[in-house]
Amino acid sequence: MTRRIPVLPALLSVALFAGAVSGAWAQPAAPKAQAPALVTSCGQSPGPLKLTVFLKKLGIAYDYKADATVKDLASKKYGTLIIVTGASLKGMGAAGVSMKDELARTAALIDAAKKGGVLLVGAHIEGMARRSQGAEAGDNSDEQSIDAVCPRSQALLIRKDGDEDGRFTAIARKQNIPMIAFEKNLEIEGVLKTLFGR
C-alpha cells in the first residue's frame, strides 16, 4: 500500500523549516565582492586589523588605511570598500580625530563608493564588547558608527554575539541587506571566502 503524504502540510513544513533557518526572513543573495578591497573603520577601532589577517591568508588583495578618504577611491583601484564599525576613544585620540570627524569621513567615503560603483560592506566583528562593555557613561560613539555604515551597506558581516539585541538584524531587514553572521572570529576566513567567491 502506497502511503500518500498530503502536499500542503509537507510544503508548509519545508517553508517553516526554511523560515527558521533564515530567521523567518527571506534575505537577498549576498553580492560577490571584488578585489582589491579597501579596508577602514568608522571610529578608529582595531577591528579592521583582525579582518586583514584573513584577507592576507586567503590571498585577497587589499589595502588597510585607518584614515582612508575619497581620494583613495578616486584611483578606481578598488572593487570593494569594507568599513568596520565600532569606535575606540583611545584610537581616535591617538589619531587626533573626533567622532564627528570620523562620521564625516565615513559619509564621504560611502558617497564616493556608491557613485563609483564600489561594493560597500559593513562589518562588526568585535561583538558586544565593542558595542557596550567599557564604554563611558553617555558615550554612544559605537552606535553612531553602526548607524553611519550599516543601513547604507550592500552586505553586512556580523559576529552573532554583537547582535544579541537584534540591532543588525533589524537594520538588514528594514533595508533588505544580506547579512552574513558568524560565531567566532576564526570563522571570518570562511565568510570572506563566500563573499569573494574563493
C-alpha positions in Angstrom: 0.0 0.0 0.0 1.4 3.3 -1.0 1.3 6.0 1.6 0.2 9.4 0.4 1.6 12.4 2.1 -0.6 15.5 2.0 1.1 18.0 -0.3 0.1 21.2 1.6 1.3 20.2 5.0 4.5 18.9 3.6 5.2 22.1 1.7 4.2 24.1 4.9 6.8 22.1 6.9 9.5 22.9 4.4 8.5 26.6 4.4 8.6 26.7 8.2 12.0 25.0 8.3 13.4 27.4 5.8 11.9 30.3 7.8 13.5 29.1 10.9 16.9 28.8 9.3 16.8 32.2 7.8 15.2 33.9 10.9 11.8 33.9 9.2 13.2 36.4 6.7 14.0 35.8 3.0 17.3 37.6 2.7 18.5 38.7 -0.7 21.6 36.9 -2.1 24.9 38.4 -1.0 26.7 40.2 -3.8 30.1 38.9 -4.9 32.9 41.2 -3.7 35.7 42.1 -6.0 39.4 42.6 -5.0 41.3 44.7 -4.3 39.5 45.8 -1.2 40.0 49.0 0.7 39.6 48.3 4.5 39.0 51.0 7.1 36.9 51.7 10.2 34.4 54.2 11.3 35.7 55.1 14.7 39.4 54.0 14.6 38.8 50.7 16.3 41.2 47.8 16.0 38.6 45.6 14.2 39.9 46.1 10.7 43.3 44.6 11.6 41.6 41.3 12.6 39.8 41.3 9.2 43.1 41.9 7.2 44.7 38.8 8.8 42.2 36.6 7.0 42.3 38.6 3.7 46.1 38.2 3.7 45.8 34.4 4.4 43.3 34.0 1.6 45.5 35.9 -0.9 42.8 38.6 -1.4 44.4 41.9 -2.4 43.6 44.7 0.0 44.9 48.0 1.5 44.2 48.9 5.0 44.0 52.6 5.7 42.8 53.8 9.0 42.3 57.3 7.6 41.0 56.3 4.1 39.5 59.2 2.2 37.6 59.9 -1.0 41.0 60.4 -2.7 41.8 56.7 -2.2 38.6 55.7 -4.1 39.3 58.2 -6.8 42.1 55.9 -8.1 39.4 53.5 -9.4 41.6 50.8 -8.0 39.2 49.2 -5.5 36.3 46.9 -6.2 35.1 46.7 -2.6 35.1 49.0 0.4 34.9 47.3 3.8 34.1 49.6 6.7 34.4 48.0 10.2 32.1 49.7 12.7 32.8 50.3 16.3 34.5 53.3 17.8 37.6 53.4 20.0 38.1 56.6 22.1 41.8 55.6 22.5 42.2 55.0 18.8 40.6 58.3 17.9 42.7 60.1 20.5 45.9 58.6 19.0 44.8 59.6 15.5 43.8 63.1 16.7 40.3 62.9 15.4 36.8 63.1 16.9 33.7 61.0 16.3 32.4 63.9 14.3 35.4 63.8 12.1 35.1 60.0 11.6 31.4 60.3 10.7 32.1 63.0 8.1 35.0 60.9 6.6 32.8 57.8 6.5 29.9 59.6 4.9 32.1 61.0 2.2 33.7 57.6 1.6 30.3 55.9 1.3 29.0 58.6 -1.1 32.1 58.1 -3.3 31.8 54.3 -3.2 28.2 54.4 -4.3 29.0 56.9 -7.0 31.9 54.9 -8.3 30.2 51.5 -8.2 32.3 50.1 -5.4 30.7 47.4 -3.3 30.2 48.6 0.3 30.4 46.0 3.0 29.7 46.9 6.6 31.3 44.7 9.3 31.0 44.4 13.0 33.5 41.8 14.1 34.2 42.6 17.8 30.9 41.5 19.2 29.0 43.1 22.1 32.3 44.0 23.8 32.8 46.8 21.2 29.3 48.0 21.5 28.7 48.3 25.2 31.4 47.0 27.5 33.9 49.5 28.6 32.0 52.5 27.1 32.0 55.5 29.3 28.6 56.8 30.6 26.9 58.8 27.8 29.3 57.5 25.1 27.2 56.3 22.2 30.0 56.6 19.6 29.8 52.8 18.8 26.1 53.2 17.9 26.8 56.3 15.8 29.3 54.3 13.9 26.8 51.5 13.2 24.1 54.0 12.1 26.6 55.7 9.8 27.6 52.5 8.0 25.2 49.6 8.2 22.0 51.0 6.8 23.9 52.1 3.7 25.8 48.9 3.1 25.2 46.3 0.4 26.2 43.4 2.6 26.8 43.0 6.3 29.3 40.8 8.1 28.2 40.5 11.7 29.5 38.5 14.7 26.5 37.0 16.3 27.2 38.0 19.8 27.2 41.6 18.7 23.6 41.1 17.5 22.2 39.9 20.8 19.6 42.7 20.8 18.8 42.2 17.1 20.2 45.6 16.2 21.9 44.4 13.0 19.1 42.0 12.0 16.6 44.9 12.3 18.8 47.1 10.0 19.3 44.3 7.5 15.5 43.5 7.3 14.5 47.1 7.1 17.0 47.9 4.3 16.8 44.5 2.7 20.5 43.9 3.1 22.1 40.4 3.1 23.7 39.7 6.4 26.3 37.0 6.9 26.6 36.1 10.6 29.3 34.1 12.2 30.0 32.8 15.7 33.8 33.3 16.2 36.5 35.3 14.6 38.1 32.1 13.3 35.0 31.8 11.0 35.8 35.1 9.3 38.0 33.2 6.8 35.1 31.2 5.6 32.9 34.2 5.5 35.4 36.1 3.3 35.7 33.0 1.0 32.0 33.1 0.4 31.9 36.9 -0.1 34.8 37.0 -2.5 33.9 33.7 -4.2 37.1 31.9 -3.3 
